[in-house]
Amino acid sequence: MDNPYSEITLINWFKRELDAAGADADWERQPYSYDAMNPYDFLCARLIREAERTWRLKHGFAPTPGQLQKALGEAEFDRSRSRRQARLPWLRWLRLR
């Protein structure tokens, strides 16, 4: 069972939700927006509200806005790191050996 007070639990929740969102969660393919009006920005705002609501209903407390933002950023970083590592030619070469 995941500890609701653990930061990694919140990060893993965001990763699952971002994976479920599909193409809308691919920020690299979204148009640039300086006023936070692209689909990715709307998705992030919705996920933060949803995470707060889920934690409040399920665990009886809500993470702070800073914790939510940090967990979303770490989830995105982990997802992008996995994608970048899959594209590295030397890493594919090492896997063949």
Backbone as ProteinMPNN parsed JSONL, in Angstrom:
{"seq_chain_A": "MDNPYSEITLINWFKRELDAAGADADWERQPYSYDAMNPYDFLCARLIREAERTWRLKHGFAPTPGQLQKALGEAEFDRSRSRRQARLPWLRWLRLR", "coords_chain_A": {"N_chain_A": [[0.841, -1.186, 0.0], [0.534, 2.189, -0.824], [2.024, 4.993, 0.754], [0.198, 7.741, 1.662], [1.353, 10.104, 2.452], [3.774, 10.214, 1.303], [6.008, 11.606, -1.041], [6.654, 10.325, -3.419], [4.441, 8.775, -3.95], [2.552, 10.641, -4.795], [3.878, 11.602, -7.069], [3.919, 9.271, -8.64], [1.16, 9.005, -9.038], [0.624, 11.238, -10.656], [2.195, 10.51, -12.88], [0.796, 8.238, -13.837], [-1.643, 9.441, -14.534], [-0.825, 11.296, -16.478], [0.157, 9.546, -18.421], [-2.229, 8.3, -19.085], [-3.544, 10.402, -20.26], [-2.562, 10.678, -22.8], [-2.013, 12.017, -26.017], [-2.462, 14.703, -25.395], [-0.841, 15.155, -23.235], [1.681, 15.401, -24.208], [3.939, 17.609, -24.134], [5.947, 18.512, -25.769], [5.019, 18.591, -28.323], [3.109, 20.495, -28.393], [1.758, 23.708, -29.237], [3.653, 26.736, -28.714], [2.94, 28.79, -25.951], [2.589, 31.734, -24.347], [0.786, 32.672, -22.596], [-0.356, 30.634, -21.188], [-2.377, 29.074, -22.457], [-2.659, 26.712, -23.909], [-3.498, 23.275, -24.824], [-1.961, 21.536, -23.193], [-1.326, 23.085, -20.914], [-3.883, 23.498, -19.878], [-4.502, 20.849, -19.28], [-2.594, 20.288, -17.26], [-3.403, 22.064, -15.225], [-5.937, 21.001, -14.701], [-5.219, 18.428, -13.8], [-3.832, 19.026, -11.445], [-5.869, 20.158, -9.861], [-7.521, 17.895, -9.745], [-5.852, 16.039, -8.436], [-5.59, 17.255, -5.933], [-8.26, 17.155, -5.058], [-8.696, 14.363, -5.096], [-6.86, 13.471, -3.133], [-7.885, 14.79, -0.924], [-10.46, 13.646, -0.653], [-9.903, 10.88, -0.496], [-7.827, 10.519, 1.393], [-8.185, 12.391, 3.366], [-6.824, 14.79, 3.572], [-5.212, 17.509, 1.864], [-2.491, 17.884, -0.384], [-0.075, 20.56, -0.355], [-0.165, 23.447, -2.574], [2.439, 23.842, -3.595], [3.634, 21.317, -3.243], [2.051, 19.807, -4.98], [2.621, 21.007, -7.477], [5.376, 20.537, -7.64], [5.429, 17.712, -7.655], [4.08, 17.186, -10.052], [5.894, 18.325, -11.856], [8.146, 16.684, -11.401], [7.127, 14.216, -12.207], [6.727, 14.697, -14.936], [9.379, 15.161, -15.654], [10.551, 12.638, -15.166], [9.151, 11.105, -17.07], [9.983, 12.357, -19.46], [12.724, 11.912, -19.323], [12.851, 9.14, -19.63], [11.93, 8.924, -22.266], [13.955, 10.345, -23.623], [16.217, 8.784, -23.059], [15.588, 6.469, -24.4], [16.021, 7.239, -26.977], [18.73, 7.53, -27.283], [21.573, 6.74, -29.113], [23.932, 5.399, -28.257], [23.1, 4.097, -25.999], [21.343, 2.201, -26.979], [23.201, 0.683, -28.333], [24.681, -0.355, -26.202], [22.765, -2.0, -25.041], [22.572, -4.024, -26.888], [24.747, -5.578, -26.469]], "CA_chain_A": [[0.0, 0.0, 0.0], [1.31, 3.422, -0.909], [1.881, 5.942, 1.838], [-0.327, 8.982, 1.082], [2.198, 11.23, 2.836], [5.014, 10.12, 0.558], [6.069, 12.396, -2.279], [6.71, 9.42, -4.562], [3.064, 8.352, -4.225], [1.951, 11.714, -5.582], [4.555, 11.599, -8.365], [3.411, 8.12, -9.4], [-0.216, 9.308, -9.434], [0.71, 12.142, -11.807], [2.692, 9.747, -14.033], [-0.318, 7.435, -14.365], [-2.629, 10.328, -15.157], [-0.233, 11.833, -17.705], [0.167, 8.459, -19.407], [-3.609, 8.08, -19.516], [-3.993, 11.55, -21.054], [-2.159, 10.438, -24.187], [-1.387, 13.057, -26.843], [-2.556, 16.016, -24.748], [0.229, 15.276, -22.245], [2.966, 15.532, -24.885], [4.172, 19.051, -24.183], [6.899, 18.843, -26.826], [4.294, 18.766, -29.587], [2.099, 21.536, -28.225], [2.221, 25.027, -29.678], [4.127, 27.594, -27.64], [1.928, 29.701, -25.446], [3.119, 32.523, -23.243], [-0.306, 33.027, -21.702], [-0.866, 29.385, -20.604], [-3.671, 28.777, -23.069], [-2.629, 25.578, -24.821], [-4.11, 22.099, -24.198], [-1.119, 20.975, -22.129], [-1.497, 23.899, -19.716], [-5.204, 23.187, -19.331], [-4.395, 19.505, -18.704], [-1.851, 20.378, -15.998], [-4.272, 22.711, -14.231], [-6.98, 20.038, -14.345], [-4.618, 17.358, -13.01], [-3.519, 19.538, -10.105], [-7.155, 20.221, -9.14], [-7.981, 16.531, -9.537], [-5.006, 15.429, -7.404], [-5.979, 17.833, -4.644], [-9.579, 16.604, -4.711], [-8.537, 12.937, -4.812], [-6.203, 13.31, -1.837], [-8.792, 15.253, 0.129], [-11.539, 12.669, -0.47], [-9.402, 9.548, -0.183], [-6.925, 10.481, 2.542], [-8.596, 13.348, 4.389], [-6.002, 16.003, 3.554], [-4.776, 17.881, 0.513], [-1.12, 18.394, -0.453], [0.01, 21.995, -0.605], [0.032, 23.747, -3.994], [3.837, 23.629, -3.945], [3.86, 19.876, -3.37], [1.382, 19.357, -6.2], [3.378, 21.503, -8.623], [6.65, 19.828, -7.672], [5.18, 16.326, -8.052], [3.78, 17.2, -11.481], [7.155, 18.567, -12.557], [8.993, 15.489, -11.314], [6.52, 13.182, -13.051], [7.056, 15.046, -16.327], [10.815, 14.972, -15.841], [10.79, 11.195, -15.279], [8.629, 10.642, -18.356], [10.823, 12.862, -20.549], [14.015, 11.241, -19.228], [12.68, 7.816, -20.235], [11.859, 9.1, -23.728], [15.274, 10.746, -24.112], [17.131, 7.655, -22.973], [15.236, 5.503, -25.441], [16.506, 7.752, -28.259], [20.186, 7.634, -27.311], [22.133, 5.647, -29.901], [24.925, 4.62, -27.52], [22.399, 3.251, -25.056], [20.877, 1.047, -27.759], [24.389, -0.119, -28.617], [25.004, -1.088, -24.974], [21.754, -3.032, -24.822], [22.799, -5.121, -27.817], [25.891, -6.387, -26.005]], "C_chain_A": [[0.882, 1.243, 0.0], [1.002, 4.327, 0.277], [1.373, 7.261, 1.256], [0.504, 10.209, 1.427], [3.513, 11.252, 2.066], [4.93, 10.915, -0.745], [6.04, 11.49, -3.51], [5.312, 8.905, -4.926], [2.368, 9.383, -5.102], [2.574, 11.781, -6.973], [4.039, 10.455, -9.232], [1.973, 8.338, -9.847], [-0.208, 10.212, -10.674], [1.22, 11.406, -13.046], [1.58, 8.923, -14.666], [-1.322, 8.302, -15.097], [-2.089, 10.929, -16.458], [-0.164, 10.768, -18.797], [-1.233, 8.205, -19.949], [-4.112, 9.212, -20.412], [-3.592, 11.441, -22.515], [-1.515, 11.642, -24.843], [-1.459, 14.436, -26.197], [-1.416, 16.239, -23.754], [1.606, 15.398, -22.89], [3.262, 17.011, -25.101], [5.12, 19.437, -25.31], [6.206, 19.095, -28.166], [3.198, 19.812, -29.504], [2.632, 22.861, -28.764], [2.682, 25.86, -28.48], [3.036, 28.559, -27.24], [2.498, 30.434, -24.242], [2.042, 32.92, -22.252], [-0.999, 31.798, -21.113], [-2.242, 29.023, -21.144], [-3.578, 27.644, -24.085], [-3.181, 24.342, -24.104], [-3.278, 21.491, -23.069], [-1.277, 21.763, -20.828], [-2.848, 23.646, -19.058], [-5.191, 21.811, -18.664], [-3.687, 19.559, -17.346], [-2.699, 21.011, -14.899], [-5.36, 21.751, -13.766], [-6.42, 18.922, -13.466], [-4.279, 17.808, -11.591], [-4.793, 19.639, -9.266], [-7.657, 18.819, -8.798], [-7.164, 15.825, -8.453], [-5.38, 15.956, -6.027], [-7.303, 17.241, -4.168], [-9.472, 15.128, -4.329], [-7.908, 12.72, -3.45], [-7.125, 13.725, -0.709], [-9.885, 14.216, 0.395], [-11.027, 11.321, 0.024], [-8.617, 9.489, 1.126], [-7.262, 11.499, 3.626], [-7.732, 14.593, 4.49], [-5.626, 16.29, 2.105], [-3.324, 18.334, 0.564], [-1.137, 19.899, -0.737], [0.166, 22.245, -2.107], [1.477, 23.545, -4.446], [4.176, 22.155, -4.121], [3.239, 19.332, -4.647], [2.175, 19.764, -7.44], [4.706, 20.76, -8.764], [6.463, 18.385, -8.136], [4.852, 16.231, -9.539], [5.056, 17.41, -12.298], [8.074, 17.353, -12.532], [8.44, 14.352, -12.166], [6.834, 13.446, -14.519], [8.532, 14.823, -16.605], [11.14, 13.485, -16.009], [10.318, 10.653, -16.617], [9.521, 11.11, -19.503], [12.206, 12.215, -20.514], [13.934, 9.854, -19.863], [12.642, 7.913, -21.758], [13.218, 9.469, -24.303], [16.244, 9.575, -24.099], [16.83, 6.611, -24.03], [15.768, 5.936, -26.802], [18.028, 7.82, -28.355], [20.794, 6.468, -28.079], [23.133, 4.802, -29.129], [24.265, 3.701, -26.512], [21.838, 2.014, -25.761], [22.048, 0.114, -28.056], [24.764, -0.946, -27.391], [24.01, -2.218, -24.722], [21.954, -4.23, -25.743], [23.913, -6.045, -27.343], [25.524, -7.278, -24.868]], "O_chain_A": [[1.859, 1.324, 0.744], [-0.136, 4.408, 0.738], [2.059, 7.853, 0.424], [0.379, 11.245, 0.773], [4.279, 12.21, 2.17], [3.919, 10.893, -1.446], [5.462, 11.856, -4.533], [5.04, 8.63, -6.095], [1.67, 9.025, -6.05], [1.864, 11.996, -7.955], [3.755, 10.643, -10.415], [1.599, 7.897, -10.933], [-0.95, 9.971, -11.627], [0.731, 11.649, -14.15], [1.434, 8.907, -15.889], [-1.8, 7.931, -16.168], [-2.829, 11.054, -17.434], [-0.404, 11.062, -19.968], [-1.403, 7.928, -21.137], [-5.005, 9.003, -21.233], [-4.223, 12.053, -23.377], [-0.579, 12.226, -24.297], [-0.581, 15.265, -26.438], [-1.063, 17.381, -23.462], [2.606, 15.492, -22.178], [2.884, 17.591, -26.119], [5.098, 20.581, -25.763], [6.77, 19.752, -29.042], [2.438, 19.991, -30.456], [3.839, 23.097, -28.741], [2.166, 25.709, -27.372], [2.304, 29.08, -28.08], [2.847, 29.815, -23.237], [2.346, 33.448, -21.182], [-2.111, 31.906, -20.595], [-3.157, 28.705, -20.384], [-4.354, 27.622, -25.04], [-3.319, 24.365, -22.881], [-3.834, 20.986, -22.093], [-1.354, 21.168, -19.753], [-2.949, 23.586, -17.833], [-5.797, 21.624, -17.609], [-4.143, 18.935, -16.388], [-2.703, 20.533, -13.765], [-5.673, 21.691, -12.577], [-7.062, 18.511, -12.5], [-4.43, 17.038, -10.643], [-4.8, 19.253, -8.097], [-8.156, 18.583, -7.698], [-7.723, 15.091, -7.638], [-5.474, 15.191, -5.067], [-7.44, 16.87, -3.002], [-10.083, 14.691, -3.354], [-8.371, 11.874, -2.685], [-7.149, 13.089, 0.345], [-10.2, 13.937, 1.552], [-11.657, 10.691, 0.873], [-8.729, 8.522, 1.878], [-6.67, 11.463, 4.705], [-7.903, 15.38, 5.421], [-5.714, 15.419, 1.239], [-2.95, 19.091, 1.46], [-2.1, 20.429, -1.291], [0.585, 21.347, -2.838], [1.709, 23.115, -5.576], [4.913, 21.785, -5.035], [3.834, 18.491, -5.321], [2.375, 18.956, -8.347], [5.111, 20.4, -9.869], [7.26, 17.888, -8.932], [5.295, 15.302, -10.214], [5.267, 16.745, -13.312], [8.71, 17.033, -13.537], [9.204, 13.607, -12.779], [7.169, 12.523, -15.261], [8.896, 14.345, -17.68], [11.913, 13.114, -16.892], [11.001, 9.836, -17.234], [9.79, 10.34, -20.425], [12.803, 11.99, -21.566], [14.859, 9.441, -20.562], [13.241, 7.095, -22.456], [13.599, 8.963, -25.359], [17.015, 9.401, -25.043], [17.742, 5.936, -24.507], [15.95, 5.102, -27.689], [18.558, 8.14, -29.419], [20.552, 5.314, -27.727], [23.179, 3.588, -29.328], [24.801, 2.639, -26.197], [21.857, 0.915, -25.207], [21.895, -1.107, -28.032], [25.127, -2.115, -27.524], [24.393, -3.282, -24.236], [21.544, -5.341, -25.406], [23.997, -7.188, -27.79], [26.369, -8.019, -24.366]]}, "name": "protein", "num_of_chains": 1, "seq": "MDNPYSEITLINWFKRELDAAGADADWERQPYSYDAMNPYDFLCARLIREAERTWRLKHGFAPTPGQLQKALGEAEFDRSRSRRQARLPWLRWLRLR"}
